[in-house]
């Protein structure tokens, strides 16, 4: 028989009593379990790898070079000019509305519209109507409306040089840095507990929490670089002073292209992927681009490629790999499948961020076309990737990935009096999208 100790209230330091009644009887098997629980020491990732793809680190550039509150860069405009006329009056120049400023058209400029060419015989610096003649028959051209391209000029003999000289066309862009933070706390008691889960070779449960907190921080940082918004100057600052930062989606929405369901029909169908190729060609896109797609769009792309009869596995026989040091194996190792269409090579990759309903899957963005190019800054002449992730830094101090631990003696950290270890994470970063006109979002 096993004896159970029964200590009632108020026994104090007096003698202990032993109750042998059947109500308190337990068997030896209840006291000693001779079999260890069969608990697996590897935890189950029920939602798969929830880490993000590292988009900008794979196809862009990463620089710890931020020394101001924002990053500034310059982009050149087209060398050619397009003017929109309404009854011969210039209303827009390269899509920008004109009022009383220089309308960009000079006397003796030649305008191309469809099958017709018009010579400007009289132009002003305001929005007054242009005087033009049809170069086919010499007749006066009046009441012309639509968009025309200035293809050149034709001066009579003995005339002077143009009165209005050519001006370089630069556009200045700025993007503030965004500060992303996270923290994880573990008490001294929890830090000393042994758990069933094996984390990096140790059965310390707090290590799992710290690992997840770090991964969540990295996901939040990339989420802000992709979906962040720059605070409008007309609205109150976010968070009592936080400026916000323009993410990839905002930049391409503002300055790039948007296509809806480009892989739902054959390549040559209206509004299909071929239409996207035509548009990026107009924007001077490089020979290679990356397609970052969510799972639904990736499957549709594979089906479209198969229907087009391209080489097996989605690898086009004539695909180029200049972006990967001309190494096909490197592209495959990085998770890219490539095909060639219309003289362009596209490297397709799944975008984990857009597959996760608890992350970017909640947006209406299904993917993106990102040029794998190097952009030359129009002012400095320096070369940069079309996507560039920047971090604040000064000397040996970088805010790319700051990590420090505070504690009241817990885990050996002695910076306070709390019975806690506080794991802190911080990053100050931004994303520069250069040549956003060459990018496309898929929705």
C-alpha positions as CSV (number, residue, x, y, z in Angstrom):
1,X,0.0,0.0,0.0
2,X,1.2,3.5,-0.8
3,X,0.9,6.2,1.8
4,X,-0.2,9.7,0.9
5,X,0.7,12.6,3.0
6,X,-2.3,14.8,4.0
7,X,-1.4,18.1,5.5
8,X,-4.4,20.2,6.5
9,X,-4.6,23.8,7.1
10,X,-3.2,25.1,10.4
11,X,-0.8,22.2,10.9
12,X,2.1,24.7,11.4
13,X,5.3,23.1,12.6
14,X,3.5,20.3,14.4
15,X,3.6,16.6,13.7
16,X,2.4,15.4,10.3
17,X,-0.6,13.1,10.0
18,X,-1.1,10.3,7.6
19,X,-4.5,9.5,6.1
20,X,-4.9,5.9,5.0
21,X,-8.5,6.1,3.9
22,X,-9.5,4.6,0.5
23,X,-10.3,8.1,-0.9
24,X,-6.6,9.1,-0.9
25,X,-5.3,5.8,-2.1
26,X,-3.2,5.8,-5.3
27,X,-1.4,3.0,-7.1
28,X,2.3,2.8,-7.7
29,X,1.6,3.2,-11.4
30,X,0.1,6.6,-10.7
31,X,3.1,7.7,-8.8
32,X,5.8,6.4,-11.2
33,X,5.2,6.3,-15.0
34,X,7.9,4.0,-16.3
35,X,7.4,5.1,-19.9
36,X,8.7,8.4,-21.2
37,X,6.3,10.4,-23.3
38,X,7.0,9.9,-27.1
39,X,7.3,13.6,-27.9
40,X,9.0,14.6,-31.2
41,X,11.6,17.2,-30.6
42,X,11.2,18.9,-34.0
43,X,8.3,21.3,-34.2
44,X,5.9,21.4,-37.2
45,X,5.9,24.4,-39.5
46,X,2.1,24.2,-40.1
47,X,2.3,27.1,-42.6
48,X,5.5,26.2,-44.3
49,X,8.5,28.6,-44.5
50,X,6.9,31.9,-43.6
51,X,10.1,33.8,-44.4
52,X,10.1,36.2,-47.4
53,X,11.9,35.8,-50.6
54,X,14.6,38.4,-50.1
55,X,13.4,40.1,-53.3
56,X,15.8,43.0,-53.4
57,X,18.7,41.1,-52.1
58,X,18.4,38.6,-54.9
59,X,17.9,40.9,-57.9
60,X,18.8,44.3,-56.6
61,X,21.5,46.0,-54.6
62,X,22.0,46.5,-50.8
63,X,23.9,49.5,-49.6
64,X,24.7,50.7,-46.1
65,X,25.2,54.2,-47.3
66,X,22.4,56.4,-46.0
67,X,23.7,59.6,-44.4
68,X,20.6,61.8,-44.5
69,X,16.9,61.5,-43.7
70,X,16.1,60.5,-47.3
71,X,17.8,59.2,-50.4
72,X,17.9,61.4,-53.5
73,X,18.4,60.4,-57.1
74,X,17.8,61.8,-60.6
75,X,16.3,60.3,-63.7
76,X,16.4,61.7,-67.2
77,X,13.4,62.1,-69.4
78,X,13.0,61.0,-73.0
79,X,15.2,62.8,-75.6
80,X,12.2,63.0,-77.8
81,X,9.1,65.0,-76.9
82,X,5.4,64.4,-77.3
83,X,2.8,67.2,-77.4
84,X,-1.0,67.0,-77.1
85,X,-2.9,69.5,-79.2
86,X,-6.5,70.7,-78.9
87,X,-7.4,72.6,-82.1
88,X,-3.7,73.3,-82.7
89,X,-3.2,74.6,-79.1
90,X,-0.6,72.7,-76.9
91,X,-2.4,71.3,-73.8
92,X,0.1,68.7,-72.6
93,X,3.9,68.2,-73.0
94,X,4.9,64.6,-72.4
95,X,1.7,64.0,-70.5
96,X,2.1,67.1,-68.2
97,X,-0.6,69.8,-68.5
98,X,0.6,73.1,-69.9
99,X,-0.7,76.5,-69.0
100,X,1.3,79.6,-69.8
101,X,4.8,78.2,-69.5
102,X,7.0,77.3,-72.5
103,X,5.0,74.8,-74.5
104,X,8.1,73.0,-75.7
105,X,7.4,73.6,-79.4
106,X,9.6,75.8,-81.5
107,X,9.2,77.3,-84.9
108,X,10.2,74.9,-87.8
109,X,9.7,71.9,-85.6
110,X,8.2,68.9,-87.5
111,X,5.3,67.0,-85.8
112,X,4.4,63.4,-86.7
113,X,0.9,62.2,-86.2
114,X,-0.2,59.0,-87.9
115,X,0.6,59.2,-91.6
116,X,0.9,63.0,-91.6
117,X,3.8,65.4,-90.9
118,X,3.3,69.0,-90.0
119,X,5.7,71.9,-90.1
120,X,5.3,74.5,-87.4
121,X,5.5,77.9,-89.0
122,X,4.6,79.9,-85.9
123,X,4.9,79.0,-82.2
124,X,4.7,81.0,-79.0
125,X,5.7,80.4,-75.5
126,X,2.1,80.2,-74.3
127,X,-0.8,77.9,-74.9
128,X,-1.9,79.9,-78.0
129,X,-2.6,77.8,-81.1
130,X,0.3,76.8,-83.3
131,X,0.4,77.7,-87.0
132,X,1.2,74.6,-89.0
133,X,1.2,73.4,-92.6
134,X,0.8,69.9,-93.9
135,X,4.1,68.8,-95.4
136,X,2.4,66.5,-97.9
137,X,0.6,69.2,-99.8
138,X,1.6,72.5,-98.2
139,X,-1.9,73.3,-97.1
140,X,-2.6,75.0,-93.8
141,X,-3.2,72.6,-91.0
142,X,-5.9,73.9,-88.6
143,X,-8.0,72.4,-85.9
144,X,-5.6,69.5,-85.2
145,X,-6.1,67.6,-82.0
146,X,-4.4,64.5,-80.5
147,X,-0.9,63.5,-79.6
148,X,2.0,64.2,-81.8
149,X,5.7,63.5,-81.7
150,X,8.4,66.2,-82.5
151,X,10.6,64.1,-84.8
152,X,12.9,66.9,-85.9
153,X,12.9,70.3,-87.6
154,X,13.3,71.8,-91.0
155,X,14.8,75.3,-91.3
156,X,14.8,77.5,-94.4
157,X,18.1,78.6,-95.8
158,X,19.9,81.5,-94.2
159,X,17.9,81.3,-90.9
160,X,19.5,81.6,-87.4
161,X,20.0,78.8,-84.9
162,X,17.1,78.0,-82.6
163,X,16.1,80.8,-80.3
164,X,15.3,78.3,-77.5
165,X,18.2,76.0,-76.7
166,X,17.9,72.4,-75.8
167,X,17.6,71.8,-72.0
168,X,18.5,68.6,-70.3
169,X,15.5,67.0,-68.7
170,X,16.0,65.7,-65.2
171,X,13.4,64.6,-62.6
172,X,14.4,64.6,-59.0
173,X,13.1,61.9,-56.6
174,X,13.4,61.6,-52.9
175,X,12.4,58.7,-50.6
176,X,12.7,59.0,-46.7
177,X,13.9,56.1,-44.6
178,X,11.5,54.0,-42.6
179,X,12.3,52.8,-39.1
180,X,11.1,49.2,-38.3
181,X,11.3,47.8,-34.8
182,X,10.4,44.6,-32.9
183,X,11.1,43.2,-29.4
184,X,10.8,39.9,-27.6
185,X,10.8,39.3,-23.8
186,X,11.6,36.2,-21.9
187,X,11.5,35.9,-18.1
188,X,14.3,34.4,-16.1
189,X,12.2,31.4,-15.2
190,X,11.3,30.7,-18.8
191,X,14.9,31.2,-19.9
192,X,16.0,28.3,-17.6
193,X,13.2,25.9,-18.6
194,X,14.0,22.9,-20.8
195,X,11.4,22.1,-23.5
196,X,10.7,19.3,-25.9
197,X,11.4,21.4,-29.0
198,X,14.8,21.2,-30.6
199,X,15.9,24.7,-31.7
200,X,19.3,24.8,-33.2
201,X,20.5,21.8,-31.2
202,X,19.2,23.1,-27.9
203,X,15.9,22.3,-26.1
204,X,15.4,25.8,-24.8
205,X,11.9,27.0,-25.5
206,X,12.7,30.7,-25.4
207,X,15.1,30.2,-28.4
208,X,12.0,29.3,-30.5
209,X,10.3,32.6,-29.5
210,X,13.5,34.6,-30.2
211,X,13.9,32.9,-33.6
212,X,10.3,33.7,-34.6
213,X,10.6,37.3,-33.4
214,X,13.7,37.8,-35.5
215,X,12.0,36.2,-38.6
216,X,8.8,38.3,-38.0
217,X,11.0,41.5,-37.8
218,X,12.7,40.6,-41.1
219,X,9.3,40.0,-42.7
220,X,7.9,43.3,-41.4
221,X,11.0,45.1,-42.8
222,X,10.6,43.7,-46.3
223,X,6.8,44.2,-46.1
224,X,7.4,47.9,-45.5
225,X,9.9,48.1,-48.4
226,X,7.3,46.4,-50.7
227,X,4.0,48.0,-49.5
228,X,5.1,51.1,-47.7
229,X,3.6,54.5,-48.5
230,X,5.3,57.9,-48.3
231,X,3.5,60.4,-46.2
232,X,1.7,63.1,-48.3
233,X,3.0,66.6,-47.6
234,X,-0.6,67.8,-47.5
235,X,-1.6,65.4,-44.7
236,X,-0.4,65.2,-41.0
237,X,2.7,63.1,-40.6
238,X,2.1,59.5,-39.7
239,X,2.5,58.5,-36.1
240,X,3.1,62.0,-34.9
241,X,6.1,62.6,-37.1
242,X,7.0,59.4,-38.9
243,X,7.4,60.4,-42.6
244,X,6.7,56.9,-44.1
245,X,8.6,55.6,-47.1
246,X,7.6,54.8,-50.6
247,X,7.6,51.1,-51.2
248,X,7.8,49.1,-54.4
249,X,4.1,48.9,-55.1
250,X,3.5,52.6,-54.5
251,X,6.4,53.6,-56.8
252,X,5.3,51.4,-59.7
253,X,1.7,52.4,-59.2
254,X,2.7,56.0,-59.5
255,X,5.4,55.8,-62.2
256,X,5.1,52.3,-63.8
257,X,2.6,50.1,-65.5
258,X,-0.3,47.9,-64.3
259,X,-1.6,44.9,-66.0
260,X,-4.7,42.9,-65.0
261,X,-4.6,39.1,-65.3
262,X,-1.9,39.0,-68.1
263,X,-1.7,35.2,-68.1
264,X,-5.4,34.2,-68.4
265,X,-5.3,33.9,-72.2
266,X,-3.0,33.0,-75.0
267,X,0.1,35.1,-75.5
268,X,-1.3,36.8,-78.6
269,X,-4.7,37.5,-77.1
270,X,-5.7,41.1,-76.4
271,X,-4.4,42.5,-73.0
272,X,-2.2,39.4,-72.5
273,X,1.4,39.2,-71.6
274,X,2.4,40.1,-75.2
275,X,0.8,43.5,-74.6
276,X,3.0,43.9,-71.5
277,X,6.1,43.1,-73.6
278,X,5.1,45.8,-76.2
279,X,4.7,48.4,-73.4
280,X,8.1,47.6,-71.7
281,X,9.7,47.8,-75.1
282,X,8.4,51.4,-75.4
283,X,9.9,52.2,-72.1
284,X,13.4,51.0,-73.1
285,X,13.4,47.9,-70.9
286,X,16.6,45.8,-70.7
287,X,16.9,42.4,-72.4
288,X,16.2,40.5,-69.1
289,X,13.5,40.9,-66.5
290,X,12.3,39.0,-63.4
291,X,8.8,37.9,-63.0
292,X,7.9,37.6,-59.3
293,X,4.4,35.9,-59.2
294,X,2.1,34.5,-56.5
295,X,1.1,30.9,-56.8
296,X,-2.1,31.4,-58.8
297,X,-0.4,33.6,-61.5
298,X,2.7,31.4,-61.6
299,X,0.5,28.4,-62.5
300,X,-1.3,30.4,-65.2
301,X,2.0,31.5,-66.5
302,X,3.3,27.9,-66.7
303,X,0.1,26.8,-68.5
304,X,0.5,29.6,-71.0
305,X,4.1,28.7,-71.7
306,X,3.1,25.1,-72.2
307,X,0.3,26.0,-74.5
308,X,2.8,28.1,-76.6
309,X,4.9,25.0,-77.1
310,X,8.1,26.4,-75.4
311,X,10.8,24.1,-74.2
312,X,10.1,21.8,-71.3
313,X,10.2,23.0,-67.7
314,X,9.5,26.5,-68.8
315,X,13.1,27.0,-69.9
316,X,13.2,28.6,-73.3
317,X,15.8,27.2,-75.6
318,X,17.1,30.7,-76.4
319,X,16.9,32.1,-72.9
320,X,19.7,34.4,-71.9
321,X,21.2,34.5,-68.4
322,X,23.3,37.6,-68.4
323,X,21.9,38.6,-65.1
324,X,23.4,35.6,-63.5
325,X,26.9,35.8,-65.0
326,X,25.6,34.0,-68.0
327,X,25.2,30.9,-65.8
328,X,22.0,28.9,-66.3
329,X,22.8,26.7,-63.3
330,X,23.1,29.8,-61.1
331,X,19.6,31.0,-62.2
332,X,18.1,27.5,-61.5
333,X,19.8,27.3,-58.1
334,X,18.3,30.6,-57.1
335,X,14.8,29.3,-58.0
336,X,14.3,31.0,-61.4
337,X,12.7,29.3,-64.4
338,X,13.3,31.2,-67.6
339,X,11.7,31.7,-71.0
340,X,12.2,34.0,-74.0
341,X,9.4,35.9,-75.7
342,X,9.5,38.8,-78.2
343,X,13.3,39.1,-77.9
344,X,13.2,39.4,-74.1
345,X,14.2,36.9,-71.5
346,X,12.0,36.5,-68.4
347,X,13.2,34.7,-65.2
348,X,10.1,33.5,-63.3
349,X,10.2,33.2,-59.5
350,X,7.5,32.5,-56.9
351,X,6.9,35.4,-54.6
352,X,6.2,34.0,-51.1
353,X,5.1,37.3,-49.7
354,X,2.0,37.3,-52.1
355,X,1.1,33.7,-51.3
356,X,0.7,34.3,-47.5
357,X,-2.9,35.4,-46.6
358,X,-1.4,36.8,-43.4
359,X,1.0,39.0,-45.3
360,X,0.9,40.3,-48.9
361,X,-1.8,37.9,-49.9
362,X,-4.3,40.4,-48.5
363,X,-3.4,42.9,-51.2
364,X,-4.7,43.0,-54.8
365,X,-1.1,42.6,-56.2
366,X,-0.5,39.2,-57.8
367,X,3.0,39.8,-59.1
368,X,5.5,42.1,-60.7
369,X,7.8,42.4,-63.7
370,X,11.1,43.8,-62.5
371,X,13.9,44.8,-65.0
372,X,17.3,43.3,-64.3
373,X,19.2,46.3,-65.2
374,X,21.7,48.8,-64.1
375,X,20.5,52.5,-64.2
376,X,22.9,55.3,-64.7
377,X,22.1,58.3,-62.5
378,X,21.5,61.2,-64.9
379,X,23.3,63.8,-62.6
380,X,26.1,61.9,-61.0
381,X,26.9,59.4,-63.7
382,X,27.0,56.6,-61.1
383,X,25.5,53.2,-62.0
384,X,22.9,51.6,-59.7
385,X,20.5,48.7,-59.9
386,X,16.9,49.4,-60.7
387,X,16.1,48.3,-57.2
388,X,18.3,49.4,-54.3
389,X,17.8,48.8,-50.6
390,X,19.6,51.4,-48.5
391,X,20.4,51.5,-44.8
392,X,21.5,54.4,-42.6
393,X,25.1,54.2,-41.5
394,X,28.0,56.4,-40.3
395,X,31.5,55.0,-40.0
396,X,31.4,51.6,-38.4
397,X,27.8,52.1,-37.2
398,X,25.1,50.6,-39.4
399,X,21.4,50.5,-38.9
400,X,20.8,47.7,-41.3
401,X,20.1,45.1,-38.6
402,X,20.6,46.3,-35.1
403,X,20.2,43.6,-32.4
404,X,20.8,44.0,-28.7
405,X,19.7,42.4,-25.4
406,X,18.8,44.0,-22.1
407,X,18.3,42.1,-18.9
408,X,18.2,42.1,-15.1
409,X,20.8,39.4,-14.9
410,X,18.8,37.0,-17.1
411,X,21.0,35.0,-19.5
412,X,24.0,37.0,-18.3
413,X,22.7,40.5,-19.4
414,X,23.0,43.0,-16.6
415,X,21.5,46.3,-17.7
416,X,18.4,46.7,-15.5
417,X,16.5,45.3,-12.6
418,X,13.7,43.4,-14.3
419,X,13.6,39.7,-14.2
420,X,13.6,39.7,-18.0
421,X,15.8,39.4,-21.0
422,X,14.6,41.8,-23.7
423,X,15.7,41.0,-27.3
424,X,15.5,44.2,-29.5
425,X,15.6,44.6,-33.2
426,X,15.8,47.8,-35.3
427,X,16.4,48.8,-38.9
428,X,16.3,52.1,-40.7
429,X,16.0,51.5,-44.4
430,X,14.4,52.5,-47.7
431,X,13.9,51.2,-51.2
432,X,14.8,53.2,-54.3
433,X,13.0,52.2,-57.4
434,X,14.9,53.7,-60.3
435,X,13.4,53.7,-63.8
436,X,10.0,52.7,-62.4
437,X,8.5,53.3,-65.9
438,X,10.1,49.9,-66.9
439,X,8.3,48.0,-64.1
440,X,4.9,46.4,-64.2
441,X,2.5,45.3,-61.4
442,X,0.1,42.4,-62.1
443,X,-3.3,42.6,-60.5
